Amino acid sequence: MNRIKLEWKRGDWAAYFGLMTNNLTNLLTMMGLLIFVVGIPKEIVYGRIAPAFGLAVLVASICYAWFAMQMAKQTGRTDVTALPSGPSAPSIFTVTFLVLMPVYQQTKDADFAIQIGLVWCFVEALILAGGSFLGETIRKMIPRTVLLSCLSGLGLLLLAMNPMLQAFEAPTVSFIVLLLIFINWFGKKPIFARIPTGLLLLIAGTALAWISGLQSPEAIKASMSSFGFNPPEVHVDSFLQGLPHALPYLASAVPLGLANYIFDLENIESAHAAGDEYNTRKVMLANGLSSMLGCLMGNPFPVTVYVGHAGWKAMGASIGYTLASGVTMFLVPLFGLGAFMLAIIPMTAIVPILVFIGVVTANQVVRETPKIEVPVIFICLFPWIANWALTIVNSVMGAAGTSAAKLGSALLHSKGVYYDGLVHLGSGAPLASMLWGCIAIFAIINKPLRGSVAAACGALLSLFGVIHSPMVGIAEGASLMFVLAYLMVSGVFVLKHFLDSREAVSDAAQEPTKTT
């Protein structure tokens, strides 16, 4: 009988630094938003939310490491790569701006705002846990090309695009780091092969950043003010107190819960394509339960399967990296070390690693996709591109003290900014990407009835504002226009099925004549 072993391989170093730093960035972003944008007191963020946040990531990481060890034991393989764990980055912004901020601004009661956020997180977790029993079926129903194509959009636009922009803001550091990635991880003959590439990147990037004057001793000194001991505590009472008041704020929880559900399916499919066939139900149940635990400990942000399994596997990562990242994510808020770590190791030395992960994620779908289905890859990218562009446009207008509503769509349109199109295409990008991938692939491979069902699902999602609408609501704004459009698409698919059936009957009737 094989013994279960937790091994640490050379590739785990690079994967650990990449995943840990990405998660750490999300942690610091979350803390910064809550303290400086929303106005939640520091003692609540540092002492309550952040430790529970780290605990949720740790528990999910332990589950993923256990699943990987079990797979290695059952298969006898030594190349199993554990799934990466992390917080749901979109949820950080959604729960902050759609739940915590409006509640806190209205009531000036931080505890009450967090109570509402905890209920929101619990609903998210319920969707993941409850949906785990259907996850395997849905993953098999949706073509692999669609799932991987949606994930490639997520990897390129949400994971890699902003890091690439950050890289070009500090080229004296990031260009060398990018070159080392190209040589060592994409190339055939690595440079400084005896040094783990992840460590090499951090050493080179950190040295160049300090030499270039991008880091300062003053930042290290300032970061020490956040040191402390903040053990997570049980906050079931806060959750229960928020239950009676949370309903008006749960509208965003359902669509985002569905989006996180799709993220998990896509990342699990990516692992399957890379050779690590994890049980969908177990993974999604682990995410749901980890998020529930974090919620009951005071954290309003859910955890998920993080993007990039194919990339970490390409680095040669095994099982230890995800567990080590989870432990780090627990210890950093426990002792208040986040700001201190980033004061020493610059983001410019790390973000190129995320570019690599995004590229490898996108490259996986190219390798796995039959030639006839390749157009689906690019169709699935459009909602993600629109979502990214919409975020940038809104941020720029916000920084200028204006908005699309103040400027008007006509003015923006006259300047070549198709703002309404960005809103419609970019809203609900995870589901819209998958939906249009299904419509495209069923049209290409001539499965009209399945295409008709996909389009009908699009009509239903549009009716409730889950896709193509900035706000969830029944038949609001342009929703009915999209409902009609999807029903028309569904009808054309049905017509195609009818015509194909008639043609098949006609061919069958003529076959005896040809034989005679």
N, C-alpha and C positions, 0 to 999 in steps of 0.2 A: 504493500500500500504506500502510495506517494505521500511524503510529508509536505505540509503546506509551509512554504518559505516566503518571507518577505525579502526580496533581493534589492540591492542598490547597484545599478549599473552606471557605466560612464555617461550614457545619455541622460540619466536622471538629473544630473547637475544642471544641464542646459534647460531641460523641461521645468525643473523646480524653479530656477530663477525667473524664467519667462512667465509661468503660471502664477507664481507667488507675487511677482511684481504687478502683474495685471490685476490680480485680486486686491492687492494693497492699494493700487491706484483707485479702484472702485470704493474701497473703504474710506480713503481720505477724501474722495469726491463726495461721498455720502455725508461724512462729518462736516465738511466745509459748507455744503448746501444747507444742512440743518442749522448750523451755528450762524453763518454769515448771511444767508439769504432768507431763511425762514425766521430765525431769531430764537430758536430753541436754546435754553441755557446750556452752557458747556458741561456742567456737572451731570445733566441728564444724558447728553450725547456720549460723553466719555465714560460715565459711570454706569449707564443702563443699556443704551442701544448698542453701542459698539461691541461690548463684551458678548452680548447675546448674538449679535451678528457673526462674530468670530466663532462662537460655539456651534451655530447652525452649519457653517461651512465645514468645520471640523468633523461633525457627525456625518455629514454627507460624504466627506473624504474617506472616513473610516469605512463606510459602507462600500464605496467604490473599490477601495483597496481589498476588502474582503471578497467582493465579487470576482476581482481579478485573480486573487489567490486560489479561489475555488475553481476558476476556469483552468488555471495552470495545473492544479492537482488533477482535475478530471481528464484533461487532454494530454498531459505530460509535456506540454510546450514550455519553452523557456523564453519565448518572444512575446508574451502577453503584455499588453500595455493597458494600464488602468484608465478609466474615464477621468477626465479633469472635472473638478468641482469648483463652483464659484457662485457669487451672487448674481441674480438676474439684473443686469445693468439697466435695461429699460424700466424695470420696476423701481429702481432707485429714483429716477426722474419722475415717473408717474405718481408714485405715492407721495413724493415730496411736493410736487406742484399742484396735483389734483386733489390731494387729501390733507396732508399736514399743513401746508401753507394757508389755504382758505379757512380751515377750521381755526388755526392759531390766530390769523389776522382778525377773524370775527369775534373770537372769545378771549383772546390773550391768555388762554389757559393751556400751557404746554402739555400738562398731564392729560387733559381731555383730548387734545389733538392726537397724542400718541395712542390713546385708547381706541380712537376711531381707526387709526392706522393698523393697529393690531388685528382688529376685526377684518379689515381689508386683506391683510396678509393671510389670515386664516382661511378666507374664502378662496384665495389663490391656491393655498395648499390643498384644500378640499378638491379643487378641480384636478390637480395633479394626482392626488391619491385615488380619488374616485375614477378618474380617467385611466388609471394604470391598468384596469381590468379590460379596457378596450384598446389599449395602446398597440398591442401586438397585431390585432386584427386590422386596425387602421394603417399601421405601417406596411402591412402586406397588401392592402388595397391600393395605396398610393404608389405609383411606380418609383423605383429607386432613382431614376434620372431626375424626377421632380424633387424628391426630398434632398438629394445632394445638390441640385441646382439652387434651391432655396437657401441651403446652408452656405453655398459659395457666395451668394449675395450678402448674407449676414457676415461672413468672414471678411470679404473685401471692403464692404461699405461701413459696417459698424465696428469691426475689429481693426482693420488695417488702414483705412483711409486717413483718419485723423492722426494716427501715429506717423504715417508717411508725411503728412503736412508738418507735424512737429519735427520730423527729421530734417526737413528742408528749412526749418527756422534756425537750425544749428548745424550747418553742413560740415564744419571743421571737426565735429565729433561723429555725427551719424553716418557720414559717407564712408568712413573707414570701417565702422561697425557693419554697415550694409555690405561692403566689399568682403569682409571676413565671412559673413553669412553666405554670400555667393560662392566663395572659394570652398569653405568647409562643409556646408550643408547641401548646397546644390551641385558643387563641383566634384571632380573625380579624385583630385589630389589635394588633401587639406594642407594648410600651412600651420606650423607649430603643432603638429599632430599629437604630441605627448600631453598637451594641455587640453582639458575638456573645453569644447568650443564655447559653451555657455559662460564658463569662468573667464575664458579669453576675452569674450565680448565685454563683460563687465569690467575687467581690468583695463582693457584698451579704452573703452568709453569713459570710464571714471577718470583715468589719467588725463585724457584729452580734455575733458570738461573742466578739470581743475586747472590745467595748463592754460586753457582758453579763457579762464576767468568767469566761467558760467556758474561755478559753485563758490560759496564764501563761508569762512569760519563763523561769521555772524549768524548765518542760518542754522548752523549746528547749535550754537549757544541758545538761540531763540527756541529751537525745537525741544530743548531739555525741560521747558516749562510744562510740557504735557506728560512728563513722567509721573507714574503713580501706580497703585495696585487697585484694579477694578474688577473684582470677580463678578460673574453674572449671577443674578438673583431671580427668583420666581416672581412673575407678575401676572398670575392667573386672574387676580382681582381686577387688574386694569383691563384685561380682555373682557371680562364679564360686565364691567361697568360701561364699556363701549358698545356692547351689543344692542341696547335699545335705541341708540342714536345713530348707528352707522349706515342704515339703509340708503339715505340719499347719496352717499359717497361710494356705494358699491357698483355703480354703473360701469366704472372703468375697470373694476376687478375682473369681470367676466371676460371681456375681450382680451385683456392682457393675460388672464389665466389661460385662455385658449392659445394665445400666442406663445406663452412659455411651454405649453403642452406640445405645440408644434416644434419648438426649439429642441425639446427633449427627443421627440421622434426623429428629427433630422440628425441630431448628434449621435443617437444610438445607431441609426442607419449608416452613418459615416464610419462608426466603429465596426459594424458588420462588414462593410465594404473593405475595410482595412484588415479583416481577418479575425477580429475580436467580437464574437457573437454573444453579446450580453442579453439577458432576459429583460425584455422591455418592461414587463409588469414590476419586476423587482426594483429596477432602477428608478422608475417613476414613483413607485411607492416610497422608496428611500428619500427621494426629493420632497415628496409631500409631507412625510413624517418629520424630516429634518426641519422643514419650514415651519411646521406646527410647533415643534419644540422651541425653535428660535422665537416664534411669536409669543408663546406662553412665558418665555424668559424676558420679553420686553423688546424684541426686534421686529419692526414692521416690514422688513424686506425679505422676500423669499429667496431660496437658493435653487440652482438648476444644474443640469449637465452643461459644463462650459464648452464653448466652441474650441476646436483645434485638436481633437484626438489624432487625426491623421498627421498633423504637424509634429506633435510630441512623439508619435511613433516613428516618424521619419528621422527624428533626432536620435533614436535608439533608446527612448525612455521605456521603463518597465513599470513597476508597481509603486516603488517608493516615492516617486516625485509628487504624486497627488496627495499622499498621506503627509509628507513633509510640508507641502504647501498648506494643508489644512491645519497642521500643528502651528505653523508660523502665523496663520491668520487668527488663531486663537490667542497666541502669546502676545502678539503685537498690541491689540487693544487691551489685553489683560494688564500690561505694564505701560501702556501709552507710548509705544516705540515707533509708531508709523512715521510721524513727521521727522524724527531723528534719522531713520533709515534713508528717507528720500533726500535729506540734507547732505548725506554722505554720497549716496549712489544717485547720479542724475538720471532723470527720465530720458534724456537724449541718448543715454547709453543702452536703454532698455527697449524703447519703442520699436527699433528695427526688428527685434525678435517677434513682435506682434505682426509686423509686415510679413515676415516669413510664414507665420502661422496662417495668416489670411491667404497668402499665395498658395500654400500647400493645400489648404482646404478647397480652394477653387480648382486647383490642378487635379484633385482627386476625382471630381465629377467629369473632367475631360477624359481621364483614363478609363472611367467606368461606363461611359456613355456610348451606345452604338451610334454609328455615323449618321443614320437617318434621324436620330433624336437630338443631335447637337443643337439645332435652333432653339430647343426648349431651354437650354442653359441661359441663353441671352434674353429670352422672354421673361424668365424668372428674375433677371437682374433689374428690370425696369422699375418695379415697385420699390426696391431697395435704394436705387439711385434717386428716385423721387423723394423718398423718405429722408435720405441724407441731405439732399438739396433743400427740402422744405425746412429742415432743422436749421441749416445755415442761414437761409433767407429770413426766417423768423428771428433768429438771434441777431442778425445785422440790423433789422428794423427795430428790434427792442433796444439795441445799443444806441440807436439814433433817436430814441424816444418816440417812435411812431409804430404803426402796425399796418397790416394789409387793410383792415377795416377803415382806418383813417385815410389811407392813400387811395383806396378804391381799386378794384380789379382792372378797370378800364385804363387807368394810368399805368399800372404795372404792365398790362398787356401791351400798351403802346411802346414800352421800353424793352419789349421782347421777353418779359417775365410772365410765363403762363401760370400765374399763381393758382388759379382755380384747378388747373390740371395737376399741379404739384400736390394740392390738398387731396384731390380725389384719388390720384394714383398712389401717393405716399402714405395716406392714412390706412392703418391696418396692414402694413407692408408684409408681415409674416404670412398672414392668411391670404392676402391678395396675390402674393408671389406663388404660393402653392396652388391657389385656385387657377391662375392663368397658366401655370405649368401643366396642370391636369387638362385644361381645355386644349392647350396646344398639342400635348402628346397624344391625347385621344383622337384629335383630328388627324395627326400625322400617321398614326398606326391604324387608323380606321376602326375605332371602337366607338361608334356614334352614340349608343345608348349610355355608355359610361360618361361620355362627354356631355350628354344631356343632363345626367344627374349632377355632374360638376357645375354646370351652368345654373341649374335650379338651386343648388346650394349657394351659389353666388347671389342669386336673387334674394334668398332668405337672409343671408348675412347683410346684404345691402339694406333690406327692409328695416333691420334693427340698428343700422348705422355702425355695425362692427367693422366694415370695410368701406372705403371711399368717403368717409365722413369724419370730421374732426371730433364729433361728439356722438355718443351712443344715444339713440332715441328712435322711436317707431315712426317711420315715414317722415323724417324731418329733412328740410333743405332739399337737396337734389337726390335724395335716396330713391324716390319713386322712379326717377329717370333711369337709374341704374337697375332697379328691379325690372322695369320694362325691357331694358336692353339685354339683360341676362336671360329673361324669358324668351326673347326673340332668338338668342343664340341656342337656347335649349330646343326651341322649335325647329330650327334649321338642322340640328343634330338628329332629331326625330325624323324629319323629312329625309335626311341622308340614309338613315336606317331603313326607311320604307322603300326608297329607291333601290338600295342595295339588295333588299329582300326580293323585290320584283325582278331585278336583273338576275339574281341567283335562280329564281323559279324559271325564268325564261331560258337561261342557259341549260338548266336541267331538262327542260322540255325539248330543247333542240338536240341534246346529246344523242338520243336513239337514232334520230334522223342522220346525224353525222356518221354514226357507226354503220348504219345500213348502207 
